[in-house]
Amino acid sequence: GYSTSSAFPDRALTVTSSTHKVSVPRQNVPSSRLPLAIGGPSAAMADVGLDASADRAIALPGNADRSSVHGFASNKVTTSKYTMVSFLPKNAWEQLHKFGNVYFLLISIVMYLGEKTPLFVGTIKAFSTFGLLMMMMSITAAMAFIDDWRRKKADAEVNGTKAQVVQFDGSCDNKCWENLKVGDLLLVRKDEEFPADAVPIFCSGEGGNCYVSTANLDGESNLKLKVAPTATQSAILSKAPASEKMVLAIAADLRGQVIAEAPNRNIHDFNGSLEADGCKPESLGVKQLLMRGTVLRNT
């Protein structure tokens, strides 16, 4: 099955689907192996040029005015700490915050003064202590470099993962996760991770239901129920699409907007609303939030 959604920074809107046949009561919707979704950046906290505490108004893909989907944070994930330029000064600064390193550095300075000045007589060469300190700091720096290189490699793998972005004619184009923008309509397969925080717009499951695994986020193995908003679910089914491409094209033509709360650290709560053309505003809650990193299991 599949579902559609709209995205916003830190809370992208997602469309999901599975390898199962579409099962919607009293509707002749074709079987599908592709999920559909609108995705966007899931960068935590502030968006570029936006009030970090203000609600987000995200236009659905069919809107002529798409200005509300610009100015948000990137969907790129960076867990590495260093760059080639900042590694040496930053790592040295971090190591000098350790009491042991500072102590032996001061002892080396005192020993050097005793060796090179008449202030007092130094009997031990400063190099013996300072050299050992440099050796230990170099080993620590090498380990930090290797660990950060592995982080960069993992980041590149995640950011380079392909997501299917639905175009206005219902066709799909592959796009790297790091290049996803707010308002992109995404197609997500069963057992695939959602590439951004999202709100479902349509799901092929009975009643617009789908189940996701949040084990990557909270370690819980039980599946969580997610439900597509009635307004968009009904709007797509009312046109009785005869093929998967028609479903995608109808979803891509939806007009309206999603109002989403500002990014926050609470993954178990969400407040927002959906205002679709021709429908009453519908409130959105945690059952309409699909977090980045969760995995679509059943629809």
C-alpha positions as CSV (number, residue, x, y, z in Angstrom):
1,G,0.0,0.0,0.0
2,Y,1.0,3.6,0.0
3,S,0.3,6.9,1.7
4,T,0.9,10.6,1.0
5,S,2.0,13.4,3.3
6,S,3.5,16.9,3.4
7,A,6.8,18.0,5.0
8,F,8.2,20.8,7.1
9,P,11.5,21.4,8.8
10,D,12.0,19.0,11.7
11,R,8.6,17.6,10.9
12,A,8.4,16.5,7.2
13,L,5.1,15.3,5.8
14,T,5.4,11.7,4.5
15,V,3.5,9.3,2.2
16,T,4.0,5.6,2.9
17,S,3.3,2.4,1.2
18,S,4.1,-1.3,1.3
19,T,4.6,-4.3,-0.9
20,H,1.1,-5.5,-0.1
21,K,-1.8,-4.9,-2.3
22,V,-3.8,-1.7,-1.6
23,S,-6.7,-2.6,0.6
24,V,-9.3,0.2,0.9
25,P,-13.0,-0.8,1.5
26,R,-15.4,-0.2,-1.4
27,Q,-12.7,1.5,-3.5
28,N,-11.1,0.0,-6.6
29,V,-7.5,1.1,-5.9
30,P,-4.8,-1.0,-7.6
31,S,-2.2,-3.0,-5.9
32,S,1.2,-1.2,-5.5
33,R,4.7,-1.9,-4.4
34,L,5.5,1.8,-4.1
35,P,4.7,4.2,-1.2
36,L,4.0,7.9,-1.8
37,A,5.0,10.8,0.5
38,I,5.7,14.5,0.7
39,G,9.0,14.9,2.5
40,G,11.3,17.6,3.9
41,P,14.1,18.4,6.2
42,S,14.0,16.9,9.7
43,A,16.8,19.1,11.0
44,A,16.3,19.6,14.7
45,M,15.7,23.1,15.9
46,A,15.9,26.4,14.1
47,D,15.3,26.9,10.3
48,V,17.2,29.5,8.4
49,G,15.6,32.9,8.7
50,L,12.6,31.6,10.6
51,D,11.4,32.1,14.2
52,A,12.4,28.9,16.0
53,S,9.3,29.1,18.2
54,A,6.7,29.8,15.6
55,D,4.4,27.3,14.0
56,R,5.1,26.3,10.4
57,A,2.6,26.7,7.5
58,I,3.6,24.2,4.7
59,A,1.8,24.4,1.4
60,L,0.6,21.1,-0.1
61,P,2.1,20.2,-3.5
62,G,-0.8,21.4,-5.6
63,N,-0.7,25.0,-4.4
64,A,0.2,27.6,-7.0
65,D,2.0,29.6,-4.2
66,R,4.9,27.5,-2.9
67,S,6.7,30.3,-1.1
68,S,6.0,28.7,2.3
69,V,8.3,25.7,1.6
70,H,11.4,27.8,1.2
71,G,13.9,29.0,3.9
72,F,14.0,25.8,6.0
73,A,17.0,23.9,7.2
74,S,18.7,21.2,5.2
75,N,17.8,17.5,5.5
76,K,21.5,16.6,5.6
77,V,22.7,14.8,8.7
78,T,26.2,15.6,10.1
79,T,27.4,13.7,13.2
80,S,31.2,14.2,12.7
81,K,32.9,16.8,14.9
82,Y,35.9,17.9,12.8
83,T,36.9,19.2,9.4
84,M,40.4,18.9,7.9
85,V,41.1,22.5,8.9
86,S,39.6,22.4,12.4
87,F,40.9,19.0,13.5
88,L,44.3,19.9,15.0
89,P,43.3,23.1,16.9
90,K,39.9,21.7,18.0
91,N,41.2,18.4,19.2
92,A,44.2,20.0,21.0
93,W,41.7,22.4,22.7
94,E,39.5,19.5,23.8
95,Q,42.5,17.5,25.2
96,L,43.8,20.5,27.1
97,H,40.5,20.5,29.0
98,K,41.6,17.3,30.7
99,F,43.2,17.9,34.1
100,G,45.9,15.2,33.6
101,N,47.1,16.8,30.3
102,V,47.2,20.3,31.8
103,Y,49.0,19.1,34.9
104,F,51.8,17.4,32.9
105,L,52.1,20.4,30.5
106,L,52.6,22.7,33.5
107,I,55.2,20.4,35.0
108,S,57.0,20.4,31.6
109,I,57.0,24.2,31.6
110,V,58.4,24.3,35.2
111,M,61.1,21.7,34.3
112,Y,62.0,23.7,31.2
113,L,62.4,26.9,33.3
114,G,64.7,25.0,35.7
115,E,66.7,23.8,32.9
116,K,67.1,27.0,30.9
117,T,67.0,29.8,33.6
118,P,68.8,30.5,36.9
119,L,65.5,30.6,38.8
120,F,66.2,27.1,40.3
121,V,68.1,24.0,39.5
122,G,66.3,21.4,37.4
123,T,67.7,17.9,37.6
124,I,65.3,16.3,35.0
125,K,65.1,17.2,31.4
126,A,61.8,18.8,30.4
127,F,61.7,16.8,27.2
128,S,61.2,13.5,29.0
129,T,57.9,14.6,30.4
130,F,56.8,16.8,27.5
131,G,57.7,14.1,25.0
132,L,55.6,11.5,26.8
133,L,52.7,14.0,27.0
134,M,52.9,14.6,23.3
135,M,53.0,10.9,22.5
136,M,49.8,10.2,24.6
137,M,48.0,13.2,23.1
138,S,49.0,12.1,19.6
139,I,47.6,8.6,20.2
140,T,44.4,10.1,21.5
141,A,44.2,12.4,18.5
142,A,44.7,9.5,16.1
143,M,41.9,7.6,17.7
144,A,39.6,10.6,17.5
145,F,40.5,11.1,13.8
146,I,39.7,7.5,13.0
147,D,36.4,7.7,14.9
148,D,35.4,10.9,13.1
149,W,36.3,9.4,9.8
150,R,34.0,6.5,10.4
151,R,31.3,9.0,11.4
152,K,31.8,10.9,8.1
153,K,31.6,7.7,6.2
154,A,28.3,6.7,8.0
155,D,26.9,10.2,7.4
156,A,27.7,10.0,3.6
157,E,26.0,6.6,3.4
158,V,22.8,8.0,5.1
159,N,22.7,11.2,3.3
160,G,23.3,9.4,0.0
161,T,20.3,7.0,0.5
162,K,17.8,7.4,-2.3
163,A,14.2,8.4,-1.8
164,Q,11.5,8.5,-4.4
165,V,10.1,12.0,-5.0
166,V,6.7,12.2,-6.8
167,Q,6.5,14.7,-9.6
168,F,3.4,16.7,-10.5
169,D,2.5,14.2,-13.3
170,G,2.6,11.2,-11.0
171,S,6.0,10.0,-12.1
172,C,8.8,9.4,-9.6
173,D,12.4,10.7,-9.5
174,N,15.2,9.4,-7.2
175,K,16.7,12.0,-4.9
176,C,19.3,11.7,-2.1
177,W,18.0,12.2,1.4
178,E,20.3,15.2,1.9
179,N,18.7,16.9,-1.1
180,L,15.1,16.5,0.1
181,K,13.2,19.8,0.5
182,V,10.2,20.8,2.5
183,G,7.1,20.0,0.5
184,D,8.6,17.1,-1.6
185,L,6.1,14.3,-2.1
186,L,7.8,11.0,-1.3
187,L,7.1,7.4,-2.1
188,V,8.2,5.0,0.7
189,R,8.3,1.2,0.4
190,K,7.5,-1.3,3.0
191,D,10.5,-2.0,5.3
192,E,12.1,1.3,4.3
193,E,12.9,4.2,6.7
194,F,11.2,7.5,6.4
195,P,13.8,10.0,5.2
196,A,12.3,12.9,7.1
197,D,9.7,13.6,9.8
198,A,6.4,13.6,8.1
199,V,2.6,13.7,8.2
200,P,0.7,11.1,6.2
201,I,-1.6,12.3,3.5
202,F,-2.9,9.0,2.2
203,C,-2.4,5.4,3.0
204,S,-3.7,2.3,1.2
205,G,-4.4,0.5,4.4
206,E,-8.0,0.0,5.6
207,G,-9.2,3.3,7.0
208,G,-6.0,5.0,6.0
209,N,-4.0,3.1,8.6
210,C,-0.4,2.0,8.6
211,Y,2.0,0.6,11.2
212,V,5.6,1.7,11.8
213,S,8.5,0.4,13.9
214,T,10.1,3.0,16.1
215,A,12.9,0.7,17.4
216,N,15.5,2.9,15.9
217,L,14.3,5.8,18.1
218,D,13.1,4.4,21.4
219,G,14.0,0.7,21.3
220,E,10.4,-0.5,21.4
221,S,9.6,-3.5,19.3
222,N,5.9,-3.1,19.1
223,L,4.5,-1.5,16.0
224,K,2.8,2.0,16.3
225,L,-0.5,2.8,14.5
226,K,-0.5,5.8,12.3
227,V,-3.5,7.2,10.5
228,A,-3.8,9.5,7.4
229,P,-6.0,12.6,7.8
230,T,-9.6,11.9,6.8
231,A,-9.7,15.0,4.5
232,T,-6.9,14.0,2.2
233,Q,-7.6,10.3,2.4
234,S,-11.2,10.8,1.3
235,A,-10.2,13.4,-1.3
236,I,-8.0,10.9,-3.1
237,L,-10.4,8.0,-2.8
238,S,-13.4,10.0,-4.0
239,K,-11.8,10.2,-7.5
240,A,-11.6,6.4,-7.7
241,P,-8.1,6.2,-9.1
242,A,-7.7,3.2,-11.4
243,S,-3.9,3.0,-11.3
244,E,-1.1,3.8,-8.9
245,K,0.1,6.6,-11.1
246,M,-3.3,8.2,-10.9
247,V,-3.2,8.0,-7.1
248,L,0.2,9.7,-7.1
249,A,-1.0,12.4,-9.6
250,I,-4.1,13.1,-7.4
251,A,-1.9,13.4,-4.3
252,A,0.5,15.7,-6.1
253,D,-2.4,18.0,-7.0
254,L,-3.8,18.4,-3.5
255,R,-4.2,22.0,-2.4
256,G,-4.2,23.4,1.1
257,Q,-1.6,23.6,3.9
258,V,-0.3,21.9,7.0
259,I,0.2,23.9,10.2
260,A,2.9,22.2,12.3
261,E,4.3,23.2,15.7
262,A,7.9,24.3,15.9
263,P,10.7,21.7,16.2
264,N,11.1,20.3,19.7
265,R,12.7,17.3,21.5
266,N,9.5,15.5,22.3
267,I,9.0,12.5,20.0
268,H,5.8,11.3,21.7
269,D,3.7,14.4,21.1
270,F,2.7,16.5,18.1
271,N,0.2,19.3,17.5
272,G,-0.8,20.6,14.1
273,S,-3.7,20.9,11.7
274,L,-4.5,20.2,8.1
275,E,-6.4,22.7,6.0
276,A,-7.3,21.1,2.7
277,D,-9.3,23.0,0.0
278,G,-13.0,22.1,0.2
279,C,-12.7,20.4,3.6
280,K,-13.0,21.6,7.2
281,P,-9.7,22.0,9.1
282,E,-8.6,18.8,10.7
283,S,-6.4,18.5,13.8
284,L,-3.2,16.4,13.7
285,G,-1.7,14.5,16.6
286,V,0.9,12.0,17.3
287,K,-0.9,9.4,15.1
288,Q,-0.2,11.7,12.2
289,L,3.5,12.1,12.9
290,L,6.0,9.8,11.1
291,M,9.4,10.4,12.5
292,R,12.6,10.1,10.5
293,G,14.3,6.8,11.2
294,T,11.0,4.9,11.8
295,V,10.3,2.0,9.4
296,L,7.1,1.3,7.5
297,R,6.0,-2.2,8.3
298,N,2.3,-2.8,7.3
299,T,-0.5,-0.8,5.7
